[in-house]
Amino acid sequence: MNELIERLVANVGVDRMTAEKALGIILDFLSKEGPPDNVQILLERMPGAEALIAAARDDSGGGLLGGMGGVMGVGSRMMAAGLGMGQIQEITRETIAYAREKAGEDVVGKIVGAIPGLGQFV
C-alpha cells in the first residue's frame, strides 16, 4: 500500500494521512458494494488494504456520513476528510489504476461495472 499512498501524495498533492484515510474509505466502499469474490481477489493483491479499511470504518462514527451509502456516501466521507471534488476524482482514478495493475482489468472491471455510478469517476 505504501507505493499507492506515495503515488497519491505525489500526484494528488495530499499529505500521507489524508491519502491513507481516502484510500481506506474507497477500499471500504468497494468491499461493501462490490462483488465479494472479485473484491477479495483485489484485497489479497493489495497487502495492507484490510488495515486501511478497518481504520476507515473506525473513523466513520456511524453518524450521518457513516450511514449514507453508495458513491454519494463515499464522496461525503472524503469531503469530511478535507478533500475537494477534484482531489476525490484524482484519488479515485489513481486507486483504480493501481488496482488494475495489481489485480488485472478483468477483476477491477467487474467491480467497477457492478457498482452503480462508480464508472463516471474512473
Number of C-alpha atoms within 10 A of each C-alpha: 15 12 8 19 23 17 19 25 17 12 13 17 15 20 13 16 12 18 22 24 20 31 25 24 26 25 23 21 20 25 20 13 18 21 17 13 11 19 21 15 15 23 18 14 16 17 11 13 18 16 11 20 23 14 15 23 16 10 15 15 11 11 8 11 17 16 11 15 14 16 18 13 17 21 22 18 23 23 15 12 16 13 19 12 12 10 19 20 17 17 28 19 14 20 21 19 16 18 19 16 12 17 18 15 14 10 19 23 14 14 22 20 13 14 16 12 13 16 12 8 14 15
